[in-house]
């Protein structure tokens, strides 16, 4: 997976330095875990494929969707092993650490810095007290233009590019799941060709598959990352719509449509901010409540 140029420079620079506590953070789908493994291999002096059998390496991952305080003991034990070189521990999914676990690790970060280097892989910044004891490397989304230029057949997957929010890993996941890619493509096509409020009914019917078996949440067929991707598509749609209503081009590769005749500048901007807020909410909640999602969908479409 390609990296943003600035991120790549920072990782390469860290590889040449003494192991230290690091946090790699940013949206999912940007290759943070792969770069953490690359950095750990460079520090320990072993190929990434052999890290899992190396005594100086430890990988912690969420269990049942959370990293628990007792897992801190594994890091303490690894630090007490006193290897010839520094041990390296990767904590993947670090945003799922409880505050208790983060506070427990503070002592390790402070007192065992000569024995072990911890690489946190996180979708969000951690507690300020943890962040201040680490070298921070933010992972930056490519941006839609760069992703459009670098991907082959990008004209066939414009909806996937927008839904990825500039994250190559999310883009790859979308086009790998043909039903998801098709749903987004059909939604985009129908949205662009809306001429009146009646057309929204067809758009809502495209999301019929979002109905689920249980009464509270959307279906397993559409996972939390897919819901966020769907919302990101809507976010970029309203950004482009707002730009064009103001006489600005937005993305030159984005096709024209009839839908802009249904919105005012003020309404398009209002809905852009509403969807942007929903994207952040979907990331925090993990999965969207059905009423949250369908309520937003009805709000952003010109339904009578």
Secondary structure as GFF3:
##gff-version 3
##sequence-region A 1 304
A	DSSP	alpha_helix	5	15	.	.	.	ID=ss1
A	DSSP	beta_strand	22	25	.	.	.	ID=ss2
A	DSSP	alpha_helix	32	44	.	.	.	ID=ss3
A	DSSP	three_ten_helix	48	53	.	.	.	ID=ss4
A	DSSP	beta_strand	57	60	.	.	.	ID=ss5
A	DSSP	three_ten_helix	69	71	.	.	.	ID=ss6
A	DSSP	alpha_helix	72	80	.	.	.	ID=ss7
A	DSSP	beta_strand	87	92	.	.	.	ID=ss8
A	DSSP	three_ten_helix	94	96	.	.	.	ID=ss9
A	DSSP	alpha_helix	99	111	.	.	.	ID=ss10
A	DSSP	beta_strand	116	122	.	.	.	ID=ss11
A	DSSP	alpha_helix	128	131	.	.	.	ID=ss12
A	DSSP	beta_strand	135	138	.	.	.	ID=ss13
A	DSSP	alpha_helix	144	150	.	.	.	ID=ss14
A	DSSP	three_ten_helix	154	157	.	.	.	ID=ss15
A	DSSP	alpha_helix	158	164	.	.	.	ID=ss16
A	DSSP	alpha_helix	168	176	.	.	.	ID=ss17
A	DSSP	alpha_helix	178	192	.	.	.	ID=ss18
A	DSSP	alpha_helix	199	206	.	.	.	ID=ss19
A	DSSP	three_ten_helix	207	210	.	.	.	ID=ss20
A	DSSP	alpha_helix	224	245	.	.	.	ID=ss21
A	DSSP	three_ten_helix	259	262	.	.	.	ID=ss22
A	DSSP	alpha_helix	265	285	.	.	.	ID=ss23
A	DSSP	alpha_helix	290	300	.	.	.	ID=ss24
###
